[in-house]
Amino acid sequence: MDLCPLPIEIWEYVMEIVSDIALSLDFFNPEHSGLNRRLLELRQSTLYACMLSCRAWKIRARALLWAHPNVSGQLSASLISSPVRHGHQNWTSYIMTMRMQGQDLGSTRMGDLLIIPIPQMRALAMVGVRFSLGSRLLRMPLPFFGSLTRMRLEDCWFDTIRAMLDVVWACTNLSGLAIRFCRFRHAALPVAIAERLSSISCHG
């Protein structure tokens, strides 16, 4: 469909309401985790359908979609990583927050994201993400995290505690950090200390 029967401003307003409802919950609150995920998935599928349904809606729907992507599953992972692999990084200027779930950053497809700066991204939630990068993570710069002011790591896997700390240290502007139920493949520390490091919450 090329044209819409009502003024484009009305449709854009509806799309913005759909987007805002899904972003109304604080993703730092663990009690909102499940509902937040469902709302973000509904938001993303709705905006994606709008983008494909009408050419007149495409520009606004795409801007809203990229502003707060929910990277969950192979389809959304491919959508966000494909521009990186092909050198098209204009999309990074749109992103303000991101939620990533169930991804393996050890794969080339997703691991390439870590070396891309996203200057407007202020908040990141990573749930069930596997950082299986080994020593590669310890050697590489991580500009992907550089602009963050809030980050949440929940149920994530790291090879070592040092790997998790490298991710935290890459966030030079953090004012809020939540770490819950993270696990380490090789923890060269007493179990009690490793368990304390696996769940941390601090807010500026």
Helices and strands as residue ranges (DSSP letters): H 8-22, G 30-32, H 33-53, G 55-57, H 58-67, E 70-72, H 73-85, G 90-93, E 97-101, H 108-111, G 112-115, E 123-127, E 130-131, H 135-139, G 143-145, E 150-154, E 157-160, H 161-169, E 176-180, E 183-186, H 191-197, E 200-203
